[in-house]
Amino acid sequence: MNIVFIGAGNMAEAIVAGIVKNKVVAAANVCVTDVSEERLTHFLMKYDVSTSDDNAYAVAKADVVVLAVKPQVFPSVWPEIEGALKPDALVVSIMAGIPSAKIANGQPLRVVRVMPNTPSLVGMGAAGIAAGERATESDLQVAQKLLGAVGSAVIVAEEEIDAVTALSGSGPAYVFYLLESMLEAAGKMGLEQGISRELALATVMGAAKLMQETGEDAAVLRKKVTSKGGTTEAAINTLEERHVKDSVVAALLAAQARSKELANG
Ligand SMILES: NC(=O)c1ccc[n+]([C@@H]2O[C@H](COP(=O)([O-])OP(=O)(O)OC[C@H]3O[C@@H](n4cnc5c(N)ncnc54)[C@H](OP(=O)(O)O)[C@@H]3O)[C@@H](O)[C@H]2O)c1
């Protein structure tokens, strides 16, 4: 399988690093393109993949083309690629807010749409993968293998991509927001910064791992650490009084609505 990444940015780098390291695709079969010579040299030196500054030339022999440019660049990049694709090429788009039908543009093109997130950069990503109208089961599996090299990759319907965007695409920001708040409180309580950071990070990662490994619901695990009249209860009561759960639900629904708006142009 020859695979070409259009755009050698952060996301492309995360996926290339993962697939090469995990031998999902051999480096010799990976090509990246970019407008920046510096980025291309970086990929060549670090991952030993081939590089090109010519998108049309690069896609001509590709079995899989991963669109990894910013969505605003898509309208200028796509015309030069569209006509140069192999007739049986699979197009995998990681661009936010661009529906598969817009990419296919009325052509009989197999498109898979992916919504990754930034923890892919450390191999702990969460991606939703959706088939466009003509994509097959095996196309979905190709995308799942690629994204699976940098974390979890689940298959969803394309109409669910806006919800995935709100949950896991934007999700790391909610966790950072929680961490910001926890660390602000730690500062107010006089804890040294390095110590607070280490404890807060271990707490977030430990809680996620505990939930993953026990398979328990979040509410059950929360209740297990909330003893009557204890410290956790004092904290949770404060969160409840201030409607924090309602705010988080509203926040995700706002992100979903915004994602739909962007997709509709
Ligand atoms: N980061 C996230 O959390 C996240 C999450 C989900 C989805 N995504 C999606 O992933 C995609 C990539 O995001 P990113 O953060 O990796 O962006 P990025 O770092 O800006 O990477 C895009 C790369 O494409 C290059 N480029 C610009 N014009 C080009 C052209 N005509 N041909 C080839 N390459 C070109 C850019 O170069 P210049 O910088 O020199 O213009 C840049 O190196 C976006 O569509 C985004 O919506 C990102």
The ligand as a Gaussian input file, in Angstrom:
#p B3LYP/6-31G(d) Opt

LIG

0 1
 N       -4.871000      19.563000      15.720000
 C       -6.022000      18.984000      16.101000
 O       -6.383000      18.879000      17.274000
 C       -6.928000      18.393000      15.082000
 C       -7.970000      17.600000      15.516000
 C       -8.801000      17.061000      14.555000
 C       -8.576000      17.334000      13.220000
 N       -7.544000      18.120000      12.844000
 C       -7.365000      18.408000      11.434000
 O       -6.099000      17.954000      10.999000
 C       -5.676000      18.758000       9.904000
 C       -4.237000      19.126000      10.097000
 O       -4.093000      19.842000      11.309000
 P       -2.647000      20.191000      11.868000
 O       -2.848000      20.684000      13.242000
 O       -1.712000      19.059000      11.604000
 O       -2.287000      21.405000      10.879000
 P       -0.862000      21.985000      10.468000
 O        0.156000      21.628000      11.497000
 O       -1.065000      23.406000      10.078000
 O       -0.497000      21.122000       9.154000
 C       -0.917000      21.421000       7.870000
 C        0.337000      21.449000       6.985000
 O       -0.086000      21.582000       5.632000
 C        0.816000      22.484000       4.990000
 N        0.255000      23.013000       3.751000
 C       -0.334000      24.225000       3.525000
 N       -0.671000      24.339000       2.219000
 C       -0.300000      23.183000       1.621000
 C       -0.367000      22.709000       0.286000
 N       -0.898000      23.461000      -0.703000
 N        0.113000      21.479000      -0.001000
 C        0.655000      20.707000       0.971000
 N        0.753000      21.117000       2.269000
 C        0.299000      22.332000       2.580000
 C        1.036000      23.513000       6.046000
 O        2.144000      24.336000       5.750000
 P        2.140000      25.883000       6.298000
 O        1.990000      25.785000       7.779000
 O        3.454000      26.401000       5.841000
 O        0.950000      26.536000       5.652000
 C        1.254000      22.627000       7.280000
 O        2.597000      22.196000       7.382000
 C       -6.615000      19.969000       9.856000
 O       -7.473000      19.864000       8.747000
 C       -7.408000      19.885000      11.128000
 O       -8.748000      20.304000      10.926000
 C       -6.691000      18.643000      13.740000

